[in-house]
Amino acid sequence: MNFLRIAILSDSHLIKDKDFLGINTYDSLTAIVDLIKLNIDRYDIIMILGDLVQDQNEDSFEFFNIQLSRLKKKKLIIRGNHDIKENLPINDFFEYNEDIISNNWILIPIESYVKNKIYGEVSDSKLWDIRSKLINQPSLNGLIYMHHNLFETNSDWLDIHITRNFAHIRSELSKISNLRLVISGHIHQYTKNIISNLTFLSIPSTSAQFTSSTKEFTLDKVNPGYMELELYDNGEFKYNIIRTKSSYGIPDISPKPY
């Protein structure tokens, strides 16, 4: 059976010469890239779901570009809420990615970024556009990738930054019969939710990890990670969360909002 294999990473939050919530983000991103590079021939696409550089420092952007240059594969990169530069100085970044059709799958980006806001938004016109694409190509299996999440984490401090109208959006998406997967970052943790035949996944961060179901902003002690995803030509899929074997700092006990 043929398949498309994708490495998906998100939320590097690079800061030069300073930790991010107790994590050295330069070192943690390097470790993730090292892991991917070890098996780079396995991958067809590298997908990056936003929140790339926290400090907006030119050196941090250059560091990010150097790390990406080590991965000689096609890259799909989208903005997160912290990617605030008007012209984002990231190699291989396009403001609007083209859909990718391969191995009976179509990969469709959703741009949920809202200028000067932490939360995300998705317009009804974008939902209609996705619906039309997939209905008009029923032989293709759909995958949507975006930065912001569509499910609450049962943590008020994090859920205020969810995609606006998230329940409406996921309800409309779940009505599209050949849409199989929606993958997001933003919440710095792995989650899985299913509506009808549609699976919603969020992926861990390459930097600090967040904890669900907490009243206060709380960090998890699990290591940084990324997702390896296999898309089979019959519409099935398989994924694995791969984490670094070393830690890159001590997560803050009482982290402050950032």
C-alpha positions in Angstrom: 0.0 0.0 0.0 1.4 3.4 -0.9 1.6 6.2 1.6 2.7 9.8 2.1 4.8 10.4 5.2 4.9 13.8 6.9 6.8 15.2 9.8 4.7 17.9 11.6 6.2 20.3 14.1 5.0 23.5 15.8 5.4 26.2 18.4 9.2 26.6 18.6 8.9 30.1 20.2 12.6 30.8 19.7 14.2 33.3 22.0 17.9 34.1 21.8 20.0 33.8 25.0 17.0 33.3 27.2 14.7 30.5 28.2 11.1 30.3 27.2 9.1 29.2 30.2 12.2 27.4 31.5 13.1 25.8 28.1 16.1 26.5 25.9 14.2 26.7 22.6 17.3 26.9 20.4 18.5 23.5 21.9 15.0 21.9 21.8 14.4 22.8 18.2 17.9 21.6 17.2 17.1 18.3 18.9 13.8 17.9 17.0 15.5 18.7 13.7 18.2 16.2 14.6 15.6 13.5 15.1 13.9 14.3 11.8 17.1 14.5 9.9 18.2 11.0 11.1 15.4 9.6 9.0 14.9 12.4 6.5 14.6 9.9 3.6 11.4 8.6 5.3 9.6 11.9 4.8 7.9 13.5 1.8 6.9 16.7 3.5 7.8 18.8 6.5 4.8 20.7 7.9 5.2 23.5 10.4 2.2 24.9 12.2 3.3 28.4 13.4 4.6 30.3 16.4 8.1 30.1 15.1 10.0 33.0 16.7 9.0 34.5 20.0 11.5 37.4 20.4 11.3 38.7 16.7 15.1 38.9 16.8 16.8 38.7 13.4 19.3 36.2 14.9 16.4 33.9 15.9 14.9 34.0 12.4 18.3 33.2 10.9 18.7 30.3 13.4 15.3 29.0 12.4 16.2 29.2 8.7 19.4 27.4 9.3 17.6 24.6 11.1 15.1 24.3 8.2 17.8 24.2 5.7 19.0 21.0 7.2 15.8 19.3 6.1 15.9 18.9 2.4 12.2 18.2 1.8 9.2 20.2 0.7 8.0 22.4 3.5 4.5 23.7 4.3 4.6 26.6 6.8 1.8 28.6 8.3 1.5 31.6 10.7 0.8 31.3 14.3 -0.5 34.1 16.5 3.1 35.1 17.5 4.3 35.3 13.9 3.5 39.0 13.7 6.0 40.4 11.2 4.2 41.8 8.1 6.7 40.0 5.9 7.8 36.9 7.7 11.5 36.4 7.1 11.3 32.6 6.9 12.6 30.7 3.9 10.0 28.5 2.2 7.2 30.5 3.8 4.3 31.7 1.6 1.5 33.8 3.0 -1.0 31.4 1.4 0.1 27.8 0.7 -1.3 26.1 -2.4 -3.2 22.8 -1.8 -1.1 19.7 -2.2 -2.6 16.7 -3.9 -0.7 13.4 -3.6 -1.4 9.7 -3.0 -5.2 10.3 -3.1 -5.0 13.0 -0.4 -5.4 16.7 -0.6 -3.7 18.9 2.0 -5.5 22.2 2.6 -4.2 25.0 4.9 -6.5 27.2 7.0 -5.1 30.5 7.9 -6.5 31.2 11.4 -4.1 34.1 12.2 -5.7 37.3 13.3 -3.4 40.4 13.4 -2.9 41.7 17.0 -4.9 38.8 18.5 -4.0 35.6 20.3 -7.1 33.7 19.4 -7.8 32.4 15.9 -10.6 33.0 13.4 -11.9 31.1 10.3 -14.4 32.7 8.0 -17.5 31.0 6.7 -16.2 31.8 3.2 -13.1 29.7 3.9 -15.2 26.9 5.2 -17.3 27.0 2.0 -14.2 27.0 -0.1 -13.0 23.9 1.6 -16.4 22.2 1.4 -16.5 23.0 -2.4 -13.0 21.6 -3.0 -13.7 18.3 -1.3 -17.2 17.8 -2.6 -16.0 18.4 -6.1 -13.2 15.9 -5.7 -14.9 13.0 -3.9 -12.1 10.5 -4.7 -9.6 12.5 -2.6 -9.2 12.2 1.1 -8.9 15.6 2.9 -6.5 16.8 5.5 -6.7 20.3 6.9 -3.7 21.9 8.8 -4.0 25.1 10.9 -2.4 26.8 13.9 -5.3 27.3 16.3 -7.2 24.5 18.0 -10.9 23.6 17.6 -11.5 21.8 20.9 -11.3 23.2 24.4 -8.7 21.8 26.9 -10.8 22.4 30.1 -8.3 25.1 31.1 -9.8 28.6 31.1 -6.3 30.3 30.7 -5.7 28.4 27.5 -9.3 28.1 26.1 -9.7 31.9 25.9 -7.3 31.7 23.0 -9.1 29.0 21.0 -10.4 29.6 17.5 -13.5 31.8 17.5 -16.8 29.9 16.7 -14.8 26.6 17.1 -18.0 24.5 17.7 -19.6 25.8 14.5 -16.4 25.3 12.5 -15.8 21.7 13.6 -19.5 20.9 13.1 -19.4 22.2 9.5 -16.1 20.3 8.8 -17.5 17.1 10.2 -20.3 17.2 7.6 -17.7 16.8 4.8 -17.7 13.1 4.1 -14.2 12.8 2.6 -12.5 15.0 5.1 -10.4 12.7 7.3 -8.1 14.8 9.4 -7.7 18.2 11.0 -4.3 18.9 12.6 -3.4 21.9 14.7 -0.7 23.3 17.1 -1.1 26.3 19.4 -1.9 24.4 22.7 1.5 22.7 23.1 0.1 19.2 23.7 -1.1 16.1 22.0 -4.9 15.7 21.9 -7.3 13.6 19.9 -11.0 14.1 19.3 -13.4 12.5 16.8 -16.7 13.7 15.4 -18.4 11.3 13.0 -15.6 10.0 10.8 -13.4 13.1 11.2 -10.4 13.0 13.5 -9.0 16.2 15.1 -5.4 16.1 16.4 -3.2 18.6 18.1 0.5 18.1 18.3 3.2 18.8 21.0 5.4 21.8 20.9 9.1 21.7 20.1 9.5 23.9 23.2 7.5 24.1 26.4 4.6 21.7 26.9 1.2 22.8 28.4 -1.1 20.8 30.6 -4.9 20.4 30.2 -7.6 20.6 32.9 -5.8 23.1 35.2 -7.1 26.3 36.7 -3.8 28.1 36.4 -1.2 28.2 33.6 0.6 24.9 34.1 3.5 23.3 32.2 3.9 19.6 31.6 7.3 17.9 32.3 7.1 15.7 29.1 9.8 16.4 26.5 9.4 18.4 23.3 8.2 16.4 20.3 6.7 16.3 16.9 4.2 14.1 15.0 5.0 11.6 12.3 2.0 11.0 10.0 1.4 8.4 7.4 -1.4 8.9 4.8 -2.4 5.8 2.9 -3.8 5.8 -0.5 -7.0 4.1 0.7 -7.8 6.9 3.0 -6.5 5.3 6.2 -3.8 7.0 8.3 -1.4 6.3 11.1 0.6 8.6 13.3 3.1 8.6 16.1 4.3 11.2 18.6 8.1 11.3 18.8 9.8 13.1 21.7 13.3 14.0 22.4 15.2 11.8 24.9 16.7 14.7 26.7 15.2 17.7 28.5 16.2 21.2 27.6 15.5 23.0 30.9 13.2 22.9 33.9 9.6 24.0 33.1 8.6 27.0 35.2 6.6 26.1 38.3 4.6 29.3 38.2 4.8 30.4 34.6 3.6 33.8 33.6 1.4 34.5 30.5 3.4 35.4 27.5 
